[in-house]
Amino acid sequence: MNCISKENLKRWREKNKKPERKCVVCGNNFEIEIDKKYVVKIQEGLINKTYYDAVDCPRCGCQNIIWKREEIVDKFAEKTKK
Ligand SMILES: [Zn+2]
């Protein structure tokens, strides 16, 4: 494919780039794959529990917490989540 200029290829890559994460343990930059994400529960005391999206670093395998996930309580949101 020599019809794509270097500049266009660079632009295409920027546009299609997946969100990246820097591993908190080894400093490796890796792409966040949606199917590799999972939810973790952190128990704080007896009642309080917080959910977080997490992903494992492909280099060292350590867990990286991405962002807080709130519990869905609204039925409309439950229906539209797909
Ligand atoms: Zn790592």
PDB file of the backbone (N, CA, C, O) and the ligand in Angstrom, with CONECT records:
HET     ZN  A 101       1
ATOM      1  N   MET A   1       0.844  -1.193   0.000  1.00  0.00           N
ATOM      2  CA  MET A   1       0.000   0.000   0.000  1.00  0.00           C
ATOM      3  C   MET A   1       0.881   1.245   0.000  1.00  0.00           C
ATOM      4  O   MET A   1       1.128   1.842   1.048  1.00  0.00           O
ATOM      5  N   ASN A   2       1.346   1.626  -1.172  1.00  0.00           N
ATOM      6  CA  ASN A   2       2.212   2.800  -1.211  1.00  0.00           C
ATOM      7  C   ASN A   2       1.456   4.080  -1.561  1.00  0.00           C
ATOM      8  O   ASN A   2       2.061   5.133  -1.761  1.00  0.00           O
ATOM      9  N   CYS A   3       0.113   3.977  -1.635  1.00  0.00           N
ATOM     10  CA  CYS A   3      -0.677   5.164  -1.943  1.00  0.00           C
ATOM     11  C   CYS A   3      -0.954   6.010  -0.688  1.00  0.00           C
ATOM     12  O   CYS A   3      -1.388   7.158  -0.783  1.00  0.00           O
ATOM     13  N   ILE A   4      -0.698   5.423   0.476  1.00  0.00           N
ATOM     14  CA  ILE A   4      -0.922   6.179   1.715  1.00  0.00           C
ATOM     15  C   ILE A   4       0.370   6.903   2.090  1.00  0.00           C
ATOM     16  O   ILE A   4       1.430   6.294   2.239  1.00  0.00           O
ATOM     17  N   SER A   5       0.249   8.185   2.232  1.00  0.00           N
ATOM     18  CA  SER A   5       1.429   8.954   2.626  1.00  0.00           C
ATOM     19  C   SER A   5       1.709   8.741   4.108  1.00  0.00           C
ATOM     20  O   SER A   5       0.829   8.350   4.875  1.00  0.00           O
ATOM     21  N   LYS A   6       2.923   9.000   4.484  1.00  0.00           N
ATOM     22  CA  LYS A   6       3.327   8.825   5.883  1.00  0.00           C
ATOM     23  C   LYS A   6       2.478   9.691   6.803  1.00  0.00           C
ATOM     24  O   LYS A   6       2.093   9.282   7.899  1.00  0.00           O
ATOM     25  N   GLU A   7       2.198  10.897   6.325  1.00  0.00           N
ATOM     26  CA  GLU A   7       1.413  11.856   7.109  1.00  0.00           C
ATOM     27  C   GLU A   7      -0.015  11.338   7.339  1.00  0.00           C
ATOM     28  O   GLU A   7      -0.547  11.423   8.446  1.00  0.00           O
ATOM     29  N   ASN A   8      -0.620  10.801   6.272  1.00  0.00           N
ATOM     30  CA  ASN A   8      -1.973  10.244   6.377  1.00  0.00           C
ATOM     31  C   ASN A   8      -2.023   9.029   7.288  1.00  0.00           C
ATOM     32  O   ASN A   8      -2.969   8.841   8.053  1.00  0.00           O
ATOM     33  N   LEU A   9      -0.998   8.223   7.192  1.00  0.00           N
ATOM     34  CA  LEU A   9      -0.913   7.029   8.023  1.00  0.00           C
ATOM     35  C   LEU A   9      -0.809   7.421   9.492  1.00  0.00           C
ATOM     36  O   LEU A   9      -1.421   6.803  10.363  1.00  0.00           O
ATOM     37  N   LYS A  10      -0.029   8.451   9.743  1.00  0.00           N
ATOM     38  CA  LYS A  10       0.147   8.953  11.103  1.00  0.00           C
ATOM     39  C   LYS A  10      -1.193   9.453  11.646  1.00  0.00           C
ATOM     40  O   LYS A  10      -1.557   9.183  12.791  1.00  0.00           O
ATOM     41  N   ARG A  11      -1.914  10.185  10.800  1.00  0.00           N
ATOM     42  CA  ARG A  11      -3.216  10.723  11.198  1.00  0.00           C
ATOM     43  C   ARG A  11      -4.214   9.585  11.474  1.00  0.00           C
ATOM     44  O   ARG A  11      -4.977   9.621  12.440  1.00  0.00           O
ATOM     45  N   TRP A  12      -4.180   8.582  10.594  1.00  0.00           N
ATOM     46  CA  TRP A  12      -5.079   7.434  10.748  1.00  0.00           C
ATOM     47  C   TRP A  12      -4.815   6.718  12.069  1.00  0.00           C
ATOM     48  O   TRP A  12      -5.743   6.323  12.775  1.00  0.00           O
ATOM     49  N   ARG A  13      -3.542   6.562  12.385  1.00  0.00           N
ATOM     50  CA  ARG A  13      -3.164   5.881  13.633  1.00  0.00           C
ATOM     51  C   ARG A  13      -3.610   6.664  14.850  1.00  0.00           C
ATOM     52  O   ARG A  13      -4.070   6.087  15.835  1.00  0.00           O
ATOM     53  N   GLU A  14      -3.472   7.990  14.784  1.00  0.00           N
ATOM     54  CA  GLU A  14      -3.893   8.843  15.900  1.00  0.00           C
ATOM     55  C   GLU A  14      -5.390   8.705  16.148  1.00  0.00           C
ATOM     56  O   GLU A  14      -5.856   8.603  17.283  1.00  0.00           O
ATOM     57  N   LYS A  15      -6.136   8.708  15.015  1.00  0.00           N
ATOM     58  CA  LYS A  15      -7.598   8.650  15.090  1.00  0.00           C
ATOM     59  C   LYS A  15      -8.087   7.310  15.642  1.00  0.00           C
ATOM     60  O   LYS A  15      -9.066   7.261  16.386  1.00  0.00           O
ATOM     61  N   ASN A  16      -7.410   6.238  15.279  1.00  0.00           N
ATOM     62  CA  ASN A  16      -7.852   4.906  15.661  1.00  0.00           C
ATOM     63  C   ASN A  16      -7.155   4.353  16.905  1.00  0.00           C
ATOM     64  O   ASN A  16      -7.267   3.174  17.242  1.00  0.00           O
ATOM     65  N   LYS A  17      -6.447   5.235  17.556  1.00  0.00           N
ATOM     66  CA  LYS A  17      -5.714   4.817  18.742  1.00  0.00           C
ATOM     67  C   LYS A  17      -6.670   4.471  19.876  1.00  0.00           C
ATOM     68  O   LYS A  17      -7.644   5.179  20.128  1.00  0.00           O
ATOM     69  N   LYS A  18      -6.375   3.387  20.543  1.00  0.00           N
ATOM     70  CA  LYS A  18      -7.178   3.015  21.707  1.00  0.00           C
ATOM     71  C   LYS A  18      -6.650   3.789  22.911  1.00  0.00           C
ATOM     72  O   LYS A  18      -5.494   4.214  22.930  1.00  0.00           O
ATOM     73  N   PRO A  19      -7.502   3.967  23.909  1.00  0.00           N
ATOM     74  CA  PRO A  19      -7.014   4.670  25.090  1.00  0.00           C
ATOM     75  C   PRO A  19      -5.858   3.907  25.737  1.00  0.00           C
ATOM     76  O   PRO A  19      -5.879   2.680  25.833  1.00  0.00           O
ATOM     77  N   GLU A  20      -4.877   4.643  26.166  1.00  0.00           N
ATOM     78  CA  GLU A  20      -3.705   4.008  26.759  1.00  0.00           C
ATOM     79  C   GLU A  20      -3.667   4.192  28.261  1.00  0.00           C
ATOM     80  O   GLU A  20      -4.271   5.103  28.827  1.00  0.00           O
ATOM     81  N   ARG A  21      -2.941   3.299  28.869  1.00  0.00           N
ATOM     82  CA  ARG A  21      -2.804   3.329  30.313  1.00  0.00           C
ATOM     83  C   ARG A  21      -1.339   3.093  30.647  1.00  0.00           C
ATOM     84  O   ARG A  21      -0.683   2.232  30.062  1.00  0.00           O
ATOM     85  N   LYS A  22      -0.845   3.868  31.593  1.00  0.00           N
ATOM     86  CA  LYS A  22       0.511   3.623  32.047  1.00  0.00           C
ATOM     87  C   LYS A  22       0.436   2.776  33.298  1.00  0.00           C
ATOM     88  O   LYS A  22      -0.215   3.150  34.274  1.00  0.00           O
ATOM     89  N   CYS A  23       1.100   1.637  33.268  1.00  0.00           N
ATOM     90  CA  CYS A  23       1.045   0.727  34.411  1.00  0.00           C
ATOM     91  C   CYS A  23       1.629   1.395  35.647  1.00  0.00           C
ATOM     92  O   CYS A  23       2.716   1.969  35.596  1.00  0.00           O
ATOM     93  N   VAL A  24       0.908   1.320  36.749  1.00  0.00           N
ATOM     94  CA  VAL A  24       1.366   1.964  37.985  1.00  0.00           C
ATOM     95  C   VAL A  24       2.545   1.229  38.612  1.00  0.00           C
ATOM     96  O   VAL A  24       3.251   1.779  39.457  1.00  0.00           O
ATOM     97  N   VAL A  25       2.752  -0.007  38.198  1.00  0.00           N
ATOM     98  CA  VAL A  25       3.816  -0.814  38.793  1.00  0.00           C
ATOM     99  C   VAL A  25       5.106  -0.748  37.974  1.00  0.00           C
ATOM    100  O   VAL A  25       6.164  -0.403  38.500  1.00  0.00           O
ATOM    101  N   CYS A  26       5.011  -1.085  36.665  1.00  0.00           N
ATOM    102  CA  CYS A  26       6.244  -1.157  35.872  1.00  0.00           C
ATOM    103  C   CYS A  26       6.407   0.007  34.901  1.00  0.00           C
ATOM    104  O   CYS A  26       7.449   0.124  34.257  1.00  0.00           O
ATOM    105  N   GLY A  27       5.392   0.876  34.781  1.00  0.00           N
ATOM    106  CA  GLY A  27       5.521   2.058  33.928  1.00  0.00           C
ATOM    107  C   GLY A  27       5.297   1.786  32.452  1.00  0.00           C
ATOM    108  O   GLY A  27       5.501   2.671  31.621  1.00  0.00           O
ATOM    109  N   ASN A  28       4.878   0.569  32.113  1.00  0.00           N
ATOM    110  CA  ASN A  28       4.632   0.189  30.724  1.00  0.00           C
ATOM    111  C   ASN A  28       3.372   0.876  30.188  1.00  0.00           C
ATOM    112  O   ASN A  28       2.340   0.895  30.859  1.00  0.00           O
ATOM    113  N   ASN A  29       3.456   1.439  28.981  1.00  0.00           N
ATOM    114  CA  ASN A  29       2.277   2.004  28.340  1.00  0.00           C
ATOM    115  C   ASN A  29       1.587   0.918  27.538  1.00  0.00           C
ATOM    116  O   ASN A  29       2.204   0.293  26.675  1.00  0.00           O
ATOM    117  N   PHE A  30       0.319   0.689  27.814  1.00  0.00           N
ATOM    118  CA  PHE A  30      -0.387  -0.337  27.056  1.00  0.00           C
ATOM    119  C   PHE A  30      -1.784   0.130  26.709  1.00  0.00           C
ATOM    120  O   PHE A  30      -2.348   0.998  27.375  1.00  0.00           O
ATOM    121  N   GLU A  31      -2.339  -0.455  25.655  1.00  0.00           N
ATOM    122  CA  GLU A  31      -3.685  -0.101  25.220  1.00  0.00           C
ATOM    123  C   GLU A  31      -4.713  -0.804  26.080  1.00  0.00           C
ATOM    124  O   GLU A  31      -4.529  -1.960  26.462  1.00  0.00           O
ATOM    125  N   ILE A  32      -5.802  -0.103  26.386  1.00  0.00           N
ATOM    126  CA  ILE A  32      -6.881  -0.718  27.158  1.00  0.00           C
ATOM    127  C   ILE A  32      -7.822  -1.426  26.196  1.00  0.00           C
ATOM    128  O   ILE A  32      -8.507  -0.782  25.401  1.00  0.00           O
ATOM    129  N   GLU A  33      -7.854  -2.747  26.268  1.00  0.00           N
ATOM    130  CA  GLU A  33      -8.764  -3.531  25.445  1.00  0.00           C
ATOM    131  C   GLU A  33     -10.065  -3.690  26.230  1.00  0.00           C
ATOM    132  O   GLU A  33     -10.059  -4.095  27.392  1.00  0.00           O
ATOM    133  N   ILE A  34     -11.179  -3.365  25.573  1.00  0.00           N
ATOM    134  CA  ILE A  34     -12.469  -3.407  26.261  1.00  0.00           C
ATOM    135  C   ILE A  34     -12.778  -4.804  26.803  1.00  0.00           C
ATOM    136  O   ILE A  34     -13.284  -4.944  27.917  1.00  0.00           O
ATOM    137  N   ASP A  35     -12.473  -5.828  26.016  1.00  0.00           N
ATOM    138  CA  ASP A  35     -12.802  -7.191  26.467  1.00  0.00           C
ATOM    139  C   ASP A  35     -11.872  -7.699  27.565  1.00  0.00           C
ATOM    140  O   ASP A  35     -12.109  -8.770  28.122  1.00  0.00           O
ATOM    141  N   LYS A  36     -10.806  -6.940  27.889  1.00  0.00           N
ATOM    142  CA  LYS A  36      -9.912  -7.378  28.967  1.00  0.00           C
ATOM    143  C   LYS A  36     -10.199  -6.648  30.271  1.00  0.00           C
ATOM    144  O   LYS A  36      -9.571  -6.890  31.302  1.00  0.00           O
ATOM    145  N   LYS A  37     -11.167  -5.752  30.188  1.00  0.00           N
ATOM    146  CA  LYS A  37     -11.536  -5.002  31.387  1.00  0.00           C
ATOM    147  C   LYS A  37     -12.435  -5.837  32.287  1.00  0.00           C
ATOM    148  O   LYS A  37     -13.190  -6.686  31.813  1.00  0.00           O
ATOM    149  N   TYR A  38     -12.350  -5.593  33.564  1.00  0.00           N
ATOM    150  CA  TYR A  38     -13.242  -6.252  34.502  1.00  0.00           C
ATOM    151  C   TYR A  38     -13.549  -5.308  35.653  1.00  0.00           C
ATOM    152  O   TYR A  38     -12.904  -4.273  35.818  1.00  0.00           O
ATOM    153  N   VAL A  39     -14.538  -5.683  36.440  1.00  0.00           N
ATOM    154  CA  VAL A  39     -14.957  -4.813  37.536  1.00  0.00           C
ATOM    155  C   VAL A  39     -14.472  -5.394  38.852  1.00  0.00           C
ATOM    156  O   VAL A  39     -14.598  -6.594  39.092  1.00  0.00           O
ATOM    157  N   VAL A  40     -13.926  -4.553  39.693  1.00  0.00           N
ATOM    158  CA  VAL A  40     -13.493  -5.001  41.014  1.00  0.00           C
ATOM    159  C   VAL A  40     -14.305  -4.305  42.088  1.00  0.00           C
ATOM    160  O   VAL A  40     -14.772  -3.179  41.911  1.00  0.00           O
ATOM    161  N   LYS A  41     -14.463  -4.990  43.195  1.00  0.00           N
ATOM    162  CA  LYS A  41     -15.210  -4.429  44.315  1.00  0.00           C
ATOM    163  C   LYS A  41     -14.250  -4.176  45.459  1.00  0.00           C
ATOM    164  O   LYS A  41     -13.480  -5.049  45.860  1.00  0.00           O
ATOM    165  N   ILE A  42     -14.315  -2.960  45.973  1.00  0.00           N
ATOM    166  CA  ILE A  42     -13.476  -2.638  47.123  1.00  0.00           C
ATOM    167  C   ILE A  42     -14.382  -2.389  48.318  1.00  0.00           C
ATOM    168  O   ILE A  42     -15.213  -1.481  48.315  1.00  0.00           O
ATOM    169  N   GLN A  43     -14.205  -3.199  49.318  1.00  0.00           N
ATOM    170  CA  GLN A  43     -15.030  -3.110  50.517  1.00  0.00           C
ATOM    171  C   GLN A  43     -14.373  -2.145  51.495  1.00  0.00           C
ATOM    172  O   GLN A  43     -13.219  -2.305  51.892  1.00  0.00           O
ATOM    173  N   GLU A  44     -15.164  -1.130  51.869  1.00  0.00           N
ATOM    174  CA  GLU A  44     -14.649  -0.167  52.852  1.00  0.00           C
ATOM    175  C   GLU A  44     -15.551  -0.225  54.067  1.00  0.00           C
ATOM    176  O   GLU A  44     -16.660   0.308  54.042  1.00  0.00           O
ATOM    177  N   GLY A  45     -15.105  -0.847  55.102  1.00  0.00           N
ATOM    178  CA  GLY A  45     -15.926  -1.024  56.291  1.00  0.00           C
ATOM    179  C   GLY A  45     -16.951  -2.121  56.059  1.00  0.00           C
ATOM    180  O   GLY A  45     -16.727  -3.030  55.259  1.00  0.00           O
ATOM    181  N   LEU A  46     -18.081  -2.035  56.762  1.00  0.00           N
ATOM    182  CA  LEU A  46     -19.062  -3.109  56.677  1.00  0.00           C
ATOM    183  C   LEU A  46     -20.067  -2.912  55.547  1.00  0.00           C
ATOM    184  O   LEU A  46     -20.451  -3.878  54.888  1.00  0.00           O
ATOM    185  N   ILE A  47     -20.494  -1.682  55.319  1.00  0.00           N
ATOM    186  CA  ILE A  47     -21.546  -1.436  54.319  1.00  0.00           C
ATOM    187  C   ILE A  47     -21.000  -0.860  53.019  1.00  0.00           C
ATOM    188  O   ILE A  47     -21.442  -1.240  51.935  1.00  0.00           O
ATOM    189  N   ASN A  48     -20.063   0.033  53.123  1.00  0.00           N
ATOM    190  CA  ASN A  48     -19.585   0.735  51.936  1.00  0.00           C
ATOM    191  C   ASN A  48     -18.761  -0.156  51.029  1.00  0.00           C
ATOM    192  O   ASN A  48     -17.744  -0.723  51.427  1.00  0.00           O
ATOM    193  N   LYS A  49     -19.238  -0.261  49.785  1.00  0.00           N
ATOM    194  CA  LYS A  49     -18.430  -0.957  48.788  1.00  0.00           C
ATOM    195  C   LYS A  49     -18.392  -0.106  47.527  1.00  0.00           C
ATOM    196  O   LYS A  49     -19.389   0.503  47.140  1.00  0.00           O
ATOM    197  N   THR A  50     -17.248  -0.077  46.908  1.00  0.00           N
ATOM    198  CA  THR A  50     -17.058   0.728  45.715  1.00  0.00           C
ATOM    199  C   THR A  50     -16.595  -0.166  44.581  1.00  0.00           C
ATOM    200  O   THR A  50     -15.755  -1.048  44.763  1.00  0.00           O
ATOM    201  N   TYR A  51     -17.159   0.079  43.405  1.00  0.00           N
ATOM    202  CA  TYR A  51     -16.787  -0.707  42.229  1.00  0.00           C
ATOM    203  C   TYR A  51     -15.853   0.102  41.333  1.00  0.00           C
ATOM    204  O   TYR A  51     -16.019   1.310  41.164  1.00  0.00           O
ATOM    205  N   TYR A  52     -14.887  -0.577  40.776  1.00  0.00           N
ATOM    206  CA  TYR A  52     -13.945   0.066  39.872  1.00  0.00           C
ATOM    207  C   TYR A  52     -13.726  -0.799  38.640  1.00  0.00           C
ATOM    208  O   TYR A  52     -13.733  -2.028  38.711  1.00  0.00           O
ATOM    209  N   ASP A  53     -13.534  -0.131  37.513  1.00  0.00           N
ATOM    210  CA  ASP A  53     -13.080  -0.837  36.317  1.00  0.00           C
ATOM    211  C   ASP A  53     -11.582  -1.059  36.471  1.00  0.00           C
ATOM    212  O   ASP A  53     -10.852  -0.175  36.919  1.00  0.00           O
ATOM    213  N   ALA A  54     -11.140  -2.244  36.095  1.00  0.00           N
ATOM    214  CA  ALA A  54      -9.720  -2.539  36.217  1.00  0.00           C
ATOM    215  C   ALA A  54      -9.237  -3.323  35.010  1.00  0.00           C
ATOM    216  O   ALA A  54     -10.023  -3.959  34.308  1.00  0.00           O
ATOM    217  N   VAL A  55      -7.930  -3.269  34.779  1.00  0.00           N
ATOM    218  CA  VAL A  55      -7.324  -4.029  33.679  1.00  0.00           C
ATOM    219  C   VAL A  55      -5.926  -4.461  34.139  1.00  0.00           C
ATOM    220  O   VAL A  55      -5.260  -3.746  34.887  1.00  0.00           O
ATOM    221  N   ASP A  56      -5.497  -5.631  33.683  1.00  0.00           N
ATOM    222  CA  ASP A  56      -4.172  -6.110  34.058  1.00  0.00           C
ATOM    223  C   ASP A  56      -3.128  -5.674  33.039  1.00  0.00           C
ATOM    224  O   ASP A  56      -3.370  -5.706  31.832  1.00  0.00           O
ATOM    225  N   CYS A  57      -1.989  -5.276  33.526  1.00  0.00           N
ATOM    226  CA  CYS A  57      -0.888  -4.874  32.643  1.00  0.00           C
ATOM    227  C   CYS A  57      -0.388  -6.108  31.889  1.00  0.00           C
ATOM    228  O   CYS A  57      -0.112  -7.132  32.515  1.00  0.00           O
ATOM    229  N   PRO A  58      -0.264  -6.035  30.542  1.00  0.00           N
ATOM    230  CA  PRO A  58       0.180  -7.208  29.784  1.00  0.00           C
ATOM    231  C   PRO A  58       1.650  -7.556  30.023  1.00  0.00           C
ATOM    232  O   PRO A  58       2.077  -8.668  29.710  1.00  0.00           O
ATOM    233  N   ARG A  59       2.426  -6.624  30.571  1.00  0.00           N
ATOM    234  CA  ARG A  59       3.845  -6.904  30.792  1.00  0.00           C
ATOM    235  C   ARG A  59       4.104  -7.543  32.157  1.00  0.00           C
ATOM    236  O   ARG A  59       4.742  -8.592  32.245  1.00  0.00           O
ATOM    237  N   CYS A  60       3.606  -6.904  33.221  1.00  0.00           N
ATOM    238  CA  CYS A  60       3.897  -7.441  34.552  1.00  0.00           C
ATOM    239  C   CYS A  60       2.699  -8.149  35.185  1.00  0.00           C
ATOM    240  O   CYS A  60       2.842  -8.817  36.209  1.00  0.00           O
ATOM    241  N   GLY A  61       1.509  -8.003  34.574  1.00  0.00           N
ATOM    242  CA  GLY A  61       0.335  -8.699  35.084  1.00  0.00           C
ATOM    243  C   GLY A  61      -0.315  -8.058  36.294  1.00  0.00           C
ATOM    244  O   GLY A  61      -1.265  -8.603  36.857  1.00  0.00           O
ATOM    245  N   CYS A  62       0.195  -6.895  36.700  1.00  0.00           N
ATOM    246  CA  CYS A  62      -0.371  -6.254  37.881  1.00  0.00           C
ATOM    247  C   CYS A  62      -1.677  -5.545  37.537  1.00  0.00           C
ATOM    248  O   CYS A  62      -1.906  -5.126  36.403  1.00  0.00           O
ATOM    249  N   GLN A  63      -2.513  -5.429  38.547  1.00  0.00           N
ATOM    250  CA  GLN A  63      -3.823  -4.835  38.362  1.00  0.00           C
ATOM    251  C   GLN A  63      -3.728  -3.310  38.367  1.00  0.00           C
ATOM    252  O   GLN A  63      -3.092  -2.707  39.232  1.00  0.00           O
ATOM    253  N   ASN A  64      -4.379  -2.710  37.376  1.00  0.00           N
ATOM    254  CA  ASN A  64      -4.448  -1.257  37.303  1.00  0.00           C
ATOM    255  C   ASN A  64      -5.909  -0.834  37.380  1.00  0.00           C
ATOM    256  O   ASN A  64      -6.728  -1.244  36.558  1.00  0.00           O
ATOM    257  N   ILE A  65      -6.222  -0.023  38.359  1.00  0.00           N
ATOM    258  CA  ILE A  65      -7.583   0.484  38.522  1.00  0.00           C
ATOM    259  C   ILE A  65      -7.778   1.643  37.548  1.00  0.00           C
ATOM    260  O   ILE A  65      -6.970   2.571  37.515  1.00  0.00           O
ATOM    261  N   ILE A  66      -8.860   1.590  36.748  1.00  0.00           N
ATOM    262  CA  ILE A  66      -9.067   2.632  35.753  1.00  0.00           C
ATOM    263  C   ILE A  66      -9.966   3.750  36.269  1.00  0.00           C
ATOM    264  O   ILE A  66      -9.551   4.905  36.360  1.00  0.00           O
ATOM    265  N   TRP A  67     -11.191   3.394  36.601  1.00  0.00           N
ATOM    266  CA  TRP A  67     -12.122   4.435  37.014  1.00  0.00           C
ATOM    267  C   TRP A  67     -13.233   3.842  37.850  1.00  0.00           C
ATOM    268  O   TRP A  67     -13.550   2.657  37.742  1.00  0.00           O
ATOM    269  N   LYS A  68     -13.815   4.676  38.680  1.00  0.00           N
ATOM    270  CA  LYS A  68     -14.906   4.262  39.551  1.00  0.00           C
ATOM    271  C   LYS A  68     -16.151   3.911  38.733  1.00  0.00           C
ATOM    272  O   LYS A  68     -16.465   4.580  37.748  1.00  0.00           O
ATOM    273  N   ARG A  69     -16.846   2.871  39.147  1.00  0.00           N
ATOM    274  CA  ARG A  69     -18.083   2.470  38.475  1.00  0.00           C
ATOM    275  C   ARG A  69     -19.225   2.494  39.485  1.00  0.00           C
ATOM    276  O   ARG A  69     -19.199   1.796  40.499  1.00  0.00           O
ATOM    277  N   GLU A  70     -20.221   3.311  39.184  1.00  0.00           N
ATOM    278  CA  GLU A  70     -21.349   3.428  40.100  1.00  0.00           C
ATOM    279  C   GLU A  70     -22.370   2.339  39.807  1.00  0.00           C
ATOM    280  O   GLU A  70     -22.513   1.890  38.669  1.00  0.00           O
ATOM    281  N   GLU A  71     -23.057   1.934  40.825  1.00  0.00           N
ATOM    282  CA  GLU A  71     -24.081   0.912  40.683  1.00  0.00           C
ATOM    283  C   GLU A  71     -25.284   1.484  39.933  1.00  0.00           C
ATOM    284  O   GLU A  71     -25.734   2.589  40.234  1.00  0.00           O
ATOM    285  N   ILE A  72     -25.807   0.733  38.954  1.00  0.00           N
ATOM    286  CA  ILE A  72     -26.958   1.209  38.188  1.00  0.00           C
ATOM    287  C   ILE A  72     -28.237   0.864  38.947  1.00  0.00           C
ATOM    288  O   ILE A  72     -28.487  -0.297  39.272  1.00  0.00           O
ATOM    289  N   VAL A  73     -29.037   1.885  39.222  1.00  0.00           N
ATOM    290  CA  VAL A  73     -30.287   1.639  39.949  1.00  0.00           C
ATOM    291  C   VAL A  73     -31.515   2.000  39.120  1.00  0.00           C
ATOM    292  O   VAL A  73     -32.617   1.527  39.399  1.00  0.00           O
ATOM    293  N   ASP A  74     -31.324   2.838  38.099  1.00  0.00           N
ATOM    294  CA  ASP A  74     -32.431   3.305  37.295  1.00  0.00           C
ATOM    295  C   ASP A  74     -32.821   2.274  36.251  1.00  0.00           C
ATOM    296  O   ASP A  74     -31.955   1.737  35.560  1.00  0.00           O
ATOM    297  N   LYS A  75     -34.120   1.987  36.126  1.00  0.00           N
ATOM    298  CA  LYS A  75     -34.579   0.965  35.201  1.00  0.00           C
ATOM    299  C   LYS A  75     -34.350   1.358  33.745  1.00  0.00           C
ATOM    300  O   LYS A  75     -34.049   0.515  32.899  1.00  0.00           O
ATOM    301  N   PHE A  76     -34.497   2.647  33.470  1.00  0.00           N
ATOM    302  CA  PHE A  76     -34.298   3.125  32.108  1.00  0.00           C
ATOM    303  C   PHE A  76     -32.856   2.874  31.677  1.00  0.00           C
ATOM    304  O   PHE A  76     -32.593   2.423  30.562  1.00  0.00           O
ATOM    305  N   ALA A  77     -31.942   3.172  32.569  1.00  0.00           N
ATOM    306  CA  ALA A  77     -30.529   2.967  32.285  1.00  0.00           C
ATOM    307  C   ALA A  77     -30.247   1.475  32.104  1.00  0.00           C
ATOM    308  O   ALA A  77     -29.423   1.085  31.277  1.00  0.00           O
ATOM    309  N   GLU A  78     -30.927   0.663  32.873  1.00  0.00           N
ATOM    310  CA  GLU A  78     -30.770  -0.786  32.812  1.00  0.00           C
ATOM    311  C   GLU A  78     -31.202  -1.304  31.432  1.00  0.00           C
ATOM    312  O   GLU A  78     -30.574  -2.196  30.862  1.00  0.00           O
ATOM    313  N   LYS A  79     -32.298  -0.717  30.909  1.00  0.00           N
ATOM    314  CA  LYS A  79     -32.837  -1.115  29.607  1.00  0.00           C
ATOM    315  C   LYS A  79     -31.948  -0.671  28.442  1.00  0.00           C
ATOM    316  O   LYS A  79     -31.781  -1.390  27.457  1.00  0.00           O
ATOM    317  N   THR A  80     -31.392   0.513  28.580  1.00  0.00           N
ATOM    318  CA  THR A  80     -30.625   1.083  27.472  1.00  0.00           C
ATOM    319  C   THR A  80     -29.175   0.610  27.472  1.00  0.00           C
ATOM    320  O   THR A  80     -28.468   0.798  26.482  1.00  0.00           O
ATOM    321  N   LYS A  81     -28.729   0.011  28.544  1.00  0.00           N
ATOM    322  CA  LYS A  81     -27.328  -0.435  28.592  1.00  0.00           C
ATOM    323  C   LYS A  81     -27.183  -1.722  27.785  1.00  0.00           C
ATOM    324  O   LYS A  81     -27.746  -2.759  28.134  1.00  0.00           O
ATOM    325  N   LYS A  82     -26.427  -1.634  26.714  1.00  0.00           N
ATOM    326  CA  LYS A  82     -26.243  -2.796  25.862  1.00  0.00           C
ATOM    327  C   LYS A  82     -24.824  -2.861  25.356  1.00  0.00           C
ATOM    328  O   LYS A  82     -24.474  -3.780  24.615  1.00  0.00           O
TER     329      LYS A  82
HETATM  330 ZN    ZN A 101       3.067  -3.424  34.469  1.00  0.00          ZN2+
END
